[in-house]
């Protein structure tokens, strides 16, 4: 097997099913070290970018806001496959 780790079967990772993989040990080491690394922006925003962000903040149309609320309510009451009593 050399410098490889082997995962022959699918496995649960959080709330998803991960496929079988054969990652290199160096890859695993790099992934783990990235967990402790700061992931900052490469540069601060330009004045134009800041102005654009300010203009668009909170500018959703009332129709969009109403539709969003309606969809949240529908989703909360959604019953589907596997739901008892359906």
C-alpha positions as CSV (number, residue, x, y, z in Angstrom):
1,X,0.0,0.0,0.0
2,X,3.0,2.4,0.3
3,X,2.3,6.0,1.2
4,X,-1.5,5.7,0.5
5,X,-4.4,5.3,2.9
6,X,-7.3,3.3,1.6
7,X,-11.0,3.6,2.1
8,X,-12.7,0.8,0.2
9,X,-16.3,1.6,1.1
10,X,-18.5,4.7,1.1
11,X,-18.7,6.3,4.5
12,X,-20.8,9.0,6.3
13,X,-19.1,12.4,6.6
14,X,-21.4,14.7,8.5
15,X,-24.8,14.6,6.7
16,X,-23.5,13.2,3.4
17,X,-22.2,10.0,2.0
18,X,-18.6,10.2,0.8
19,X,-17.5,7.9,-2.0
20,X,-14.6,5.4,-1.7
21,X,-11.2,7.2,-2.0
22,X,-7.5,6.6,-2.0
23,X,-6.0,9.9,-0.8
24,X,-2.3,10.3,-0.6
25,X,-0.9,10.8,2.9
26,X,0.6,14.2,1.8
27,X,-2.8,15.3,0.7
28,X,-4.3,14.3,4.1
29,X,-1.5,16.2,5.9
30,X,-2.1,19.3,3.8
31,X,-5.8,19.2,4.4
32,X,-5.3,18.9,8.1
33,X,-2.8,21.8,8.2
34,X,-5.2,24.0,6.3
35,X,-7.7,23.6,9.1
36,X,-5.5,25.8,11.4
37,X,-4.5,28.3,8.7
38,X,-6.1,31.7,8.5
39,X,-8.2,32.1,5.3
40,X,-8.2,35.9,4.8
41,X,-9.0,38.0,1.8
42,X,-6.1,38.6,-0.5
43,X,-6.8,42.4,-0.4
44,X,-9.2,44.9,1.1
45,X,-12.2,46.0,-1.0
46,X,-11.7,49.0,-3.3
47,X,-13.8,52.1,-2.7
48,X,-15.9,51.2,-5.7
49,X,-16.6,47.7,-4.3
50,X,-17.5,49.1,-0.9
51,X,-19.9,51.6,-2.4
52,X,-21.5,48.9,-4.5
53,X,-22.0,46.8,-1.4
54,X,-23.5,49.7,0.5
55,X,-25.9,50.4,-2.4
56,X,-27.1,46.8,-2.5
57,X,-27.4,46.2,1.2
58,X,-31.0,45.6,2.2
59,X,-32.3,46.4,-1.3
60,X,-34.5,43.3,-1.8
61,X,-37.8,44.2,-3.5
62,X,-40.8,43.8,-1.3
63,X,-42.2,41.1,-3.7
64,X,-39.0,39.1,-3.2
65,X,-39.2,39.4,0.6
66,X,-42.9,38.4,0.6
67,X,-42.2,35.4,-1.6
68,X,-39.3,34.3,0.6
69,X,-41.5,34.4,3.7
70,X,-44.2,32.4,1.9
71,X,-41.7,29.7,0.8
72,X,-40.4,29.4,4.3
73,X,-43.9,28.8,5.6
74,X,-44.6,26.3,2.9
75,X,-41.3,24.5,3.5
76,X,-41.9,24.3,7.3
77,X,-45.2,22.5,6.7
78,X,-44.1,20.3,3.9
79,X,-44.8,16.6,4.3
80,X,-43.2,14.2,1.9
81,X,-42.1,10.7,1.2
82,X,-41.4,8.9,4.4
83,X,-43.4,11.3,6.6
84,X,-45.9,9.4,8.9
85,X,-49.5,9.9,8.0
86,X,-49.0,10.9,4.4
